[in-house]
Structure formats: C-alpha cells, structure tokens
C-alpha cells in the first residue's frame, strides 16, 4: 500500500484539488469578483486585431525532408548503442542525464529517446476523479 504523495496521486486527490480550484476561479471570473483585463474588463481597449502567425505547409515538408536527411547521414549503430545504454541506466537506477546526452549527441531524436523510455517504463495516465 502506498502512502504520502503517491497515495494522493492514486486516489486522485491532487486532480480533485485542481478541479475545485479551477471551478472556484471560473465562478469568480463569471460573477465579476475576479478581474482579468481583456477577458471580463477593459475588453474594448484593443484597437486592432491581433495578427496570428500562420506557418505554411512547406515549412513542415522542409522539416520532414531535413529530418530524413539527418537520419540517413547519422551513424545508426551509435544511436542504437546510445539508446541501449540509456535503457540500461534506467533499469539500474543510475543517473539518466549522461546517457541521454550521449543519445542526443549521436543524433537520436527526442521521439526515439522517449520511445525507448516508454518501452521500458510504460506511460502514466491519472485516473480522473471528478
């Protein structure tokens, strides 16, 4: 049986506290007890519409091409060895930073690093408690 913070996470206590605080905040906001400039007071003070940054699809295509080029040019054996070293460190409880840096220096992607650790540890999904 767990205790302390882990017990609070498993029981959803933290999620409940956050949900209650959010609900109380929004109630005060809607009643006007909480003032937020541009949301419920001084809303007409913006003189012109805010310009939204729009990125073309060509940027995405260029990034995908660059990633493929870098993956083709890197030493895949070095990447695999660095990721394996990182997983070994994760299993043994060693400091994870040096092997992660080695994996990054070998040009492992963030996704590859996360996938290696996800395969080892799995993922966590908090049980909703509302």
C-alpha positions as CSV (number, residue, x, y, z in Angstrom):
1,X,0.0,0.0,0.0
2,X,1.3,3.4,-0.9
3,X,1.3,6.5,1.2
4,X,2.1,10.2,1.0
5,X,2.2,11.8,-2.4
6,X,1.8,8.6,-4.3
7,X,-1.3,7.8,-2.4
8,X,-2.7,11.3,-3.2
9,X,-1.9,10.7,-6.9
10,X,-3.5,7.2,-7.0
11,X,-6.6,8.4,-5.1
12,X,-7.0,11.5,-7.4
13,X,-6.7,13.9,-4.5
14,X,-4.4,16.3,-6.5
15,X,-6.7,16.2,-9.5
16,X,-9.7,16.9,-7.3
17,X,-8.0,19.9,-5.7
18,X,-7.0,21.3,-9.1
19,X,-10.6,20.8,-10.4
20,X,-12.1,22.5,-7.4
21,X,-9.7,25.5,-7.6
22,X,-10.4,25.9,-11.3
23,X,-14.1,25.8,-10.7
24,X,-13.9,28.4,-8.0
25,X,-11.7,30.6,-10.1
26,X,-14.1,30.5,-13.1
27,X,-17.1,31.2,-10.8
28,X,-15.4,34.3,-9.5
29,X,-14.5,35.3,-13.0
30,X,-18.0,34.9,-14.3
31,X,-19.5,36.8,-11.3
32,X,-17.1,39.6,-11.8
33,X,-15.4,39.1,-8.5
34,X,-12.1,38.3,-10.3
35,X,-11.0,40.9,-12.9
36,X,-8.9,39.8,-15.9
37,X,-8.0,42.6,-18.3
38,X,-9.3,41.8,-21.8
39,X,-11.5,39.0,-20.6
40,X,-14.1,40.5,-18.3
41,X,-12.9,44.1,-18.0
42,X,-11.4,46.6,-20.5
43,X,-12.4,44.3,-23.3
44,X,-12.8,47.2,-25.8
45,X,-9.4,48.7,-25.4
46,X,-7.7,46.6,-28.2
47,X,-7.6,48.9,-31.2
48,X,-6.7,46.4,-33.9
49,X,-7.0,42.6,-34.3
50,X,-4.0,40.6,-33.2
51,X,-2.1,39.1,-36.2
52,X,-1.9,35.3,-35.9
53,X,1.3,33.6,-37.1
54,X,0.5,31.3,-40.0
55,X,3.1,28.8,-41.0
56,X,2.9,27.3,-44.4
57,X,2.8,23.6,-45.1
58,X,6.1,24.0,-47.0
59,X,7.8,24.5,-43.6
60,X,6.6,21.1,-42.4
61,X,7.7,19.5,-45.7
62,X,11.1,21.1,-45.4
63,X,11.5,19.9,-41.8
64,X,10.5,16.3,-42.7
65,X,13.0,16.4,-45.5
66,X,15.8,17.7,-43.2
67,X,15.0,15.1,-40.6
68,X,15.1,12.3,-43.2
69,X,18.5,13.7,-44.5
70,X,19.9,13.8,-40.9
71,X,18.7,10.3,-40.1
72,X,20.3,8.9,-43.3
73,X,23.6,10.7,-42.5
74,X,23.9,9.6,-38.9
75,X,25.6,6.5,-37.5
76,X,22.6,4.3,-36.7
77,X,24.7,1.8,-34.8
78,X,25.9,4.7,-32.5
79,X,22.3,5.8,-32.0
80,X,21.2,2.3,-31.1
81,X,24.1,1.8,-28.7
82,X,23.4,5.1,-27.0
83,X,19.7,4.3,-26.6
84,X,20.6,0.9,-25.2
85,X,23.0,2.5,-22.7
86,X,20.2,4.9,-21.7
87,X,17.8,2.0,-21.1
88,X,20.4,0.1,-19.1
89,X,20.9,3.2,-16.9
90,X,17.1,3.4,-16.5
91,X,16.9,-0.2,-15.3
92,X,19.7,0.2,-12.9
93,X,18.6,3.5,-11.3
94,X,21.7,5.3,-12.5
95,X,21.9,9.0,-13.4
96,X,20.0,9.3,-16.7
97,X,21.5,12.6,-17.9
98,X,24.8,11.4,-19.3
99,X,23.3,8.6,-21.4
100,X,20.5,10.9,-22.6
101,X,23.1,13.4,-23.6
102,X,25.1,10.7,-25.4
103,X,21.9,9.7,-27.3
104,X,21.3,13.3,-28.3
105,X,24.9,13.7,-29.4
106,X,24.6,10.6,-31.5
107,X,21.6,12.4,-33.1
108,X,18.8,10.3,-31.6
109,X,15.6,12.2,-31.9
110,X,13.5,13.3,-28.9
111,X,10.9,10.8,-30.1
112,X,13.4,8.0,-30.2
113,X,14.6,8.8,-26.7
114,X,11.0,9.0,-25.4
115,X,10.0,5.8,-27.1
116,X,13.0,3.9,-25.6
117,X,12.0,5.0,-22.1
118,X,8.3,4.5,-22.8
119,X,9.0,0.9,-23.8
120,X,10.9,0.4,-20.5
121,X,8.6,2.2,-18.1
122,X,5.3,2.5,-19.9
123,X,3.1,5.5,-19.7
124,X,1.1,7.0,-16.8
125,X,-2.5,8.1,-17.1
126,X,-4.0,9.6,-14.0
127,X,-7.4,8.2,-13.1
128,X,-10.0,11.1,-13.4
129,X,-11.7,11.8,-10.2
130,X,-14.5,14.4,-10.8
